[in-house]
Amino acid sequence: MVLAVLTSLLCVNSPGVTTDLSRVFRKGERVQYEVNSHLLAETRAGGLSTFMPEDTDFEYRFAYQVTDLLADGIALAKYQRPTMTITESDGEGEPERKVEKVNLDLEVRLSPINELLNVKDLGKKTPPKDGIRLVADRPLMRQPDMVANFVLEVHRLALFLGSLDSSLDFAPKLPFEDVAPGATWKRTVGYQPQRLGSGKSAVQRLDLTYTYRGPTTSNGKPVLRVTADLDLDTDVAAFANQLYGTTPEESGLFRLPLRLKAGIEFDLDPATRRTLAARATSEGGFQLFVTDYSKTNPILETRLKGRTSLGLLAAK
């Protein structure tokens, strides 16, 4: 393994030489990680000048074990995430801490570029589907849960705590071909509304742009560094109204601009390209404009700052 590491580092340091970043799995290997996230959300309602802060921390551990190796380097693995701990604080009184039983028990097919090819739920209950849940037979903004679900989805996006394919659990998404330092590639992590020239909206891919930075050291050990960037600037209102066939007057939803910038840094094992650590930061926010309040002043405004870290706890 030492020879493989030295060979990898020498190769990527040579001008014009590319490196294979694809994962190398081993049957029976068991890997455990810990994820810690912190979100600062500052919110103010219409007419107020002061933003009210709220801090939320998320912690969870997950593990996966490779049960079989399939063709083309694909791994069949069992993924488990039993609980998630959430701690909320509004700056007044003691923080509120609760442990949610997530009980994720999944069988996944994982490709050498960290793409989830198939996910099968092995548990008794199917986990709720991530995303903004809207009820089509009622006006959008007349539903109290519409705003709550939208806010939840933005928080997940800012912390990379959404579904498995958009979280840090199986990341980064690796390139199809060998790459040299400075090479970039894109992978889809979600979808966002896009305004078309006809005045209508459509859904476009929401991509992370990855860059291979080459070999470096982290905590005194050699690693391969990959970074990722996300830049989102869109208005969700037009898409939501079009999706449910309503006008802003019918739904009450006039504008919902959303902005989010995020950056992630990954450290990979030079021999296996297993993720050893990841660090993500994000900053952005959104404004909610409704037709029966003001078309120039938001009824709700939120500023967000998030950070998430993933660390390898054990591998055997």
C-alpha positions as CSV (number, residue, x, y, z in Angstrom):
1,M,0.0,0.0,0.0
2,V,2.9,2.4,0.8
3,L,4.3,1.7,-2.7
4,A,0.9,2.5,-4.3
5,V,0.7,5.8,-2.4
6,L,4.2,6.9,-3.4
7,T,3.6,5.9,-7.0
8,S,0.3,7.8,-7.1
9,L,1.9,10.9,-5.7
10,L,4.9,10.7,-8.1
11,C,2.6,10.3,-11.1
12,V,0.4,13.3,-10.4
13,N,3.4,15.5,-9.8
14,S,4.8,14.7,-13.3
15,P,3.8,17.2,-16.0
16,G,1.1,15.9,-18.3
17,V,0.5,12.7,-16.4
18,T,-3.1,12.0,-15.3
19,T,-4.4,10.0,-12.3
20,D,-7.2,7.5,-12.0
21,L,-9.5,8.8,-9.2
22,S,-11.9,5.9,-9.3
23,R,-12.7,4.0,-6.1
24,V,-11.2,0.6,-5.3
25,F,-13.5,-1.5,-3.2
26,R,-12.7,-4.6,-1.2
27,K,-15.3,-7.3,-0.4
28,G,-16.0,-7.4,3.3
29,E,-14.6,-3.9,4.1
30,R,-16.6,-1.9,6.7
31,V,-16.3,1.8,6.9
32,Q,-17.8,4.2,9.5
33,Y,-18.1,8.0,9.3
34,E,-19.3,10.8,11.5
35,V,-21.0,13.9,10.1
36,N,-21.4,17.2,12.1
37,S,-23.2,20.2,10.8
38,H,-24.0,23.7,12.1
39,L,-26.5,26.1,10.6
40,L,-27.0,29.8,11.6
41,A,-30.3,31.0,10.3
42,E,-31.1,34.7,10.8
43,T,-34.8,35.5,10.1
44,R,-37.0,38.6,10.2
45,A,-40.6,39.0,9.4
46,G,-42.1,41.9,7.3
47,G,-42.0,45.2,9.0
48,L,-39.2,44.3,11.4
49,S,-35.6,45.6,11.2
50,T,-34.0,43.0,13.4
51,F,-32.9,39.5,12.3
52,M,-33.6,36.9,14.9
53,P,-30.8,34.2,15.0
54,E,-31.3,30.5,15.5
55,D,-28.5,27.9,15.7
56,T,-29.0,24.3,14.8
57,D,-26.5,21.5,15.0
58,F,-26.9,18.1,13.3
59,E,-24.9,15.0,14.2
60,Y,-25.1,11.5,12.9
61,R,-22.9,8.4,12.2
62,F,-23.3,6.0,9.4
63,A,-21.5,2.9,8.2
64,Y,-21.5,0.7,5.1
65,Q,-20.1,-2.7,4.5
66,V,-19.2,-4.1,1.1
67,T,-21.0,-7.4,0.8
68,D,-20.1,-8.3,-2.8
69,L,-18.1,-7.1,-5.8
70,L,-19.9,-7.0,-9.1
71,A,-18.7,-6.4,-12.7
72,D,-17.0,-3.2,-13.7
73,G,-15.8,-2.4,-10.2
74,I,-19.3,-2.0,-8.8
75,A,-19.8,-2.7,-5.1
76,L,-22.9,-4.0,-3.4
77,A,-23.0,-2.6,0.1
78,K,-25.2,-2.4,3.2
79,Y,-25.7,1.2,4.5
80,Q,-26.9,2.0,8.0
81,R,-27.7,5.3,9.7
82,P,-29.6,4.6,13.0
83,T,-30.1,8.1,14.5
84,M,-29.6,11.8,14.0
85,T,-29.1,14.2,16.9
86,I,-30.5,17.7,16.5
87,T,-29.7,20.6,18.8
88,E,-31.6,23.9,18.5
89,S,-30.9,27.2,20.2
90,D,-32.4,30.6,19.8
91,G,-30.0,32.3,22.2
92,E,-32.5,32.2,25.0
93,G,-32.6,29.4,27.6
94,E,-31.0,26.1,27.3
95,P,-30.5,24.5,23.9
96,E,-33.0,21.9,23.0
97,R,-31.5,18.5,22.1
98,K,-33.3,15.6,20.6
99,V,-32.4,12.3,19.0
100,E,-34.4,11.2,16.0
101,K,-34.5,7.5,15.1
102,V,-33.7,7.6,11.4
103,N,-33.4,3.8,11.1
104,L,-31.9,3.9,7.6
105,D,-31.1,0.4,6.6
106,L,-30.3,0.2,2.8
107,E,-28.7,-2.0,0.2
108,V,-26.9,0.2,-2.3
109,R,-25.0,-0.4,-5.5
110,L,-22.1,2.0,-5.6
111,S,-20.0,2.6,-8.8
112,P,-16.3,3.4,-8.8
113,I,-17.1,7.1,-9.4
114,N,-19.3,7.2,-6.2
115,E,-22.6,7.1,-8.1
116,L,-25.5,5.4,-6.4
117,L,-26.8,3.0,-9.1
118,N,-29.6,1.5,-7.0
119,V,-31.0,1.9,-3.5
120,K,-33.1,-0.8,-1.8
121,D,-34.8,-0.2,1.5
122,L,-34.2,-3.2,3.8
123,G,-36.1,-1.7,6.8
124,K,-39.7,-2.1,7.7
125,K,-40.6,1.6,6.9
126,T,-39.7,3.6,3.8
127,P,-38.0,6.8,4.7
128,P,-39.9,10.0,3.7
129,K,-39.0,11.3,0.3
130,D,-36.8,14.4,0.4
131,G,-38.0,17.5,-1.3
132,I,-40.6,20.3,-1.1
133,R,-43.9,18.6,-0.5
134,L,-46.8,20.6,-1.9
135,V,-50.5,19.7,-2.1
136,A,-51.8,20.3,-5.6
137,D,-55.5,20.8,-4.7
138,R,-55.0,23.9,-2.5
139,P,-53.3,27.3,-3.2
140,L,-49.6,27.1,-2.4
141,M,-49.2,30.0,0.0
142,R,-52.5,29.2,1.8
143,Q,-50.8,26.1,3.1
144,P,-48.8,26.6,6.3
145,D,-46.6,23.6,5.6
146,M,-45.5,24.9,2.2
147,V,-43.2,27.5,3.6
148,A,-42.0,25.2,6.3
149,N,-41.1,22.5,3.8
150,F,-39.4,24.9,1.5
151,V,-37.3,26.3,4.4
152,L,-36.4,22.7,5.4
153,E,-35.3,21.9,1.9
154,V,-33.1,25.0,1.7
155,H,-31.5,24.1,5.1
156,R,-30.7,20.6,3.8
157,L,-29.2,22.0,0.7
158,A,-27.0,24.5,2.6
159,L,-25.7,21.6,4.8
160,F,-25.6,18.8,2.2
161,L,-27.9,16.8,4.5
162,G,-30.5,15.8,1.8
163,S,-30.9,12.5,0.1
164,L,-28.0,10.1,-0.2
165,D,-27.0,11.3,-3.7
166,S,-26.8,14.9,-2.6
167,S,-25.3,14.4,0.9
168,L,-21.6,14.0,1.7
169,D,-22.1,10.3,2.6
170,F,-21.1,9.1,-0.8
171,A,-19.0,12.0,-2.1
172,P,-17.3,13.3,-4.1
173,K,-18.7,12.2,-7.4
174,L,-15.5,11.2,-9.3
175,P,-14.6,11.8,-12.9
176,F,-15.2,9.2,-15.6
177,E,-11.7,9.6,-17.0
178,D,-8.2,10.0,-15.6
179,V,-7.5,13.6,-14.7
180,A,-4.5,15.9,-14.1
181,P,-4.4,18.6,-11.4
182,G,-6.7,21.5,-12.4
183,A,-9.2,19.3,-14.3
184,T,-12.9,20.0,-13.7
185,W,-16.1,18.0,-14.1
186,K,-19.8,18.4,-13.1
187,R,-22.3,16.1,-11.3
188,T,-26.0,16.7,-10.6
189,V,-27.0,17.0,-7.0
190,G,-30.5,18.3,-7.5
191,Y,-32.7,20.5,-9.6
192,Q,-33.7,24.1,-9.7
193,P,-36.3,26.3,-11.6
194,Q,-35.1,28.0,-14.8
195,R,-37.0,30.8,-16.5
196,L,-37.5,30.2,-20.3
197,G,-37.7,32.9,-23.0
198,S,-41.4,32.1,-23.4
199,G,-42.2,33.4,-19.9
200,K,-42.5,29.9,-18.6
201,S,-40.3,28.0,-16.3
202,A,-38.7,24.6,-16.4
203,V,-36.5,22.5,-14.2
204,Q,-32.8,22.5,-14.9
205,R,-30.0,20.4,-13.3
206,L,-28.3,21.7,-10.2
207,D,-24.7,20.8,-10.6
208,L,-21.6,20.8,-8.4
209,T,-18.4,21.7,-10.2
210,Y,-15.6,19.6,-9.1
211,T,-11.9,20.3,-9.4
212,Y,-8.9,18.0,-8.9
213,R,-6.3,19.9,-6.9
214,G,-3.7,17.1,-6.8
215,P,-1.7,15.6,-4.0
216,T,-1.2,17.3,-0.7
217,T,-1.0,16.5,3.0
218,S,-3.6,16.6,5.7
219,N,-2.9,15.9,9.4
220,G,0.6,14.9,8.3
221,K,-0.7,12.2,5.9
222,P,-0.6,12.2,2.1
223,V,-4.0,12.7,0.4
224,L,-5.5,13.6,-2.9
225,R,-7.5,16.8,-2.8
226,V,-10.7,17.4,-4.7
227,T,-12.9,20.6,-4.3
228,A,-16.4,21.3,-5.3
229,D,-18.4,24.6,-5.8
230,L,-22.1,25.4,-5.9
231,D,-23.6,28.7,-7.1
232,L,-27.4,29.0,-7.0
233,D,-29.3,32.1,-7.9
234,T,-33.0,31.5,-8.8
235,D,-36.6,32.4,-8.2
236,V,-38.7,29.5,-7.1
237,A,-42.1,31.3,-7.3
238,A,-42.6,31.2,-11.1
239,F,-41.8,27.5,-11.2
240,A,-44.1,26.6,-8.3
241,N,-47.1,28.6,-9.7
242,Q,-46.6,27.0,-13.2
243,L,-46.3,23.5,-11.7
244,Y,-49.6,23.8,-10.0
245,G,-51.4,25.8,-12.7
246,T,-52.0,28.8,-10.5
247,T,-51.4,32.5,-10.9
248,P,-49.6,34.6,-8.2
249,E,-53.0,36.0,-7.2
250,E,-54.5,32.6,-6.8
251,S,-51.6,31.1,-4.8
252,G,-50.5,34.2,-3.0
253,L,-46.9,33.4,-4.0
254,F,-45.4,36.4,-5.9
255,R,-41.6,36.0,-5.6
256,L,-39.3,33.6,-3.8
257,P,-35.7,34.5,-4.8
258,L,-33.1,32.0,-3.4
259,R,-29.3,32.4,-3.4
260,L,-26.7,30.0,-2.2
261,K,-23.0,29.6,-2.6
262,A,-21.1,26.7,-1.2
263,G,-17.7,25.1,-1.3
264,I,-16.5,21.7,-0.3
265,E,-13.0,20.3,0.2
266,F,-12.4,16.5,0.0
267,D,-9.4,14.5,1.1
268,L,-9.1,11.1,-0.6
269,D,-6.9,8.1,0.2
270,P,-4.3,8.0,-2.6
271,A,-4.5,4.2,-2.8
272,T,-8.2,3.5,-2.7
273,R,-9.7,7.0,-3.3
274,R,-11.9,6.4,-0.3
275,T,-13.0,9.7,1.3
276,L,-11.0,10.4,4.5
277,A,-12.5,13.8,5.3
278,A,-14.7,16.5,3.9
279,R,-15.3,20.1,4.9
280,A,-18.2,22.2,3.5
281,T,-19.2,25.8,4.0
282,S,-22.2,27.7,2.6
283,E,-23.8,31.1,2.6
284,G,-27.0,32.5,1.2
285,G,-30.6,33.2,1.9
286,F,-34.1,33.7,0.5
287,Q,-36.9,36.3,0.5
288,L,-40.6,35.5,0.5
289,F,-42.9,38.0,-1.3
290,V,-46.7,37.5,-1.3
291,T,-49.4,39.2,-3.2
292,D,-51.5,40.3,-0.3
293,Y,-48.7,42.0,1.7
294,S,-46.2,43.9,-0.5
295,K,-44.6,43.2,-3.9
296,T,-41.5,45.2,-2.9
297,N,-40.9,44.2,0.7
298,P,-40.6,40.6,1.7
299,I,-43.0,39.2,4.3
300,L,-40.1,36.9,5.4
301,E,-36.4,37.1,4.9
302,T,-33.7,34.6,6.0
303,R,-29.9,34.7,5.9
304,L,-28.0,31.4,6.1
305,K,-24.5,30.3,7.0
306,G,-23.7,26.6,7.2
307,R,-20.8,24.3,7.7
308,T,-20.6,20.5,7.6
309,S,-17.7,18.2,8.2
310,L,-17.4,14.5,7.5
311,G,-14.7,12.4,9.1
312,L,-13.6,8.8,8.8
313,L,-14.0,7.0,12.2
314,A,-12.9,3.5,11.2
315,A,-12.1,1.3,8.3
316,K,-11.4,-2.4,8.3
